[in-house]
């Protein structure tokens, strides 16, 4: 199975590199006609339009959110949680794609030609391209602008979740059964986590398991994709090793470790999240 996904990844990388280079060249041609006073405005418009396109893709196929989150991986199809998020039928189609003849030239003309045989393929291509193009555009802003963009993201001070009461009760059970914290919590406490109104920070029992839980919610587009910054800014949790508040750096490091192996208790989280859509 791995060789099948690596083969697909090769053509994904080839296509997205081609499309990104083409977009950057076109941007360079257009920028020759912009003066310094309007350059910032034009770049922001380009970022806005590309972001809208990416959001529409996520709304149409939420699974693509995983691709965007892990777009920096060279083998995102294999190394991210994308495979685990596919349905059995979709996974079977990916396995059968080994027999499919893939043409880069045909993809350049129509990136949807393999969507029936390989679910979400055009969305994968577009998601990676748009993510990289937006990053490129942000790098072209005046030096102070990227910091402003980051600041704007970090001002989102909650998880922006929209869970129903039955879903909140289910997730509370999940947190307690998986023993994510050193103490059991109530549904009210879980609601306070989501709204970032905890009276005191909760101590993590296992930082990797905590990160696994929030990453899983993020992968399903159920919370703000900048959840690490939200946890850091609101000082919601204390580290399992020390009593220091978990920072965005701590959370990012723990998430990186998840690529090697899933923590004990992750199977409990997976079980509850499969049930979530039925509530």
Secondary structure, 3 states (H helix, E strand, C coil): CHHHHHHHHHHHHHHHHHHHHHHHHHHHHHHCCCCHHHHHHHHHHHHHHHHHHHHHHHHHCCCHHHHHHCCCCCCHHHHCCHHHHCCHHHHHHHHHHHHCCCCHHHHHHCCCCCCCCCCCHHHHHHHHHHHHHHHHHHHCCCHHHHHHHHHHHHCCCCCCCCCCHHHHHHHHHHHHHHCCECCCCCHHHHHHHHHCCCCCCEEECCHHHHHHHHHHHHHCCCCCCCHHHHHHHHCCEECCCCCCECCHHHHHHHHHHCCCCCCCCHHHHHHHHHHHCCC
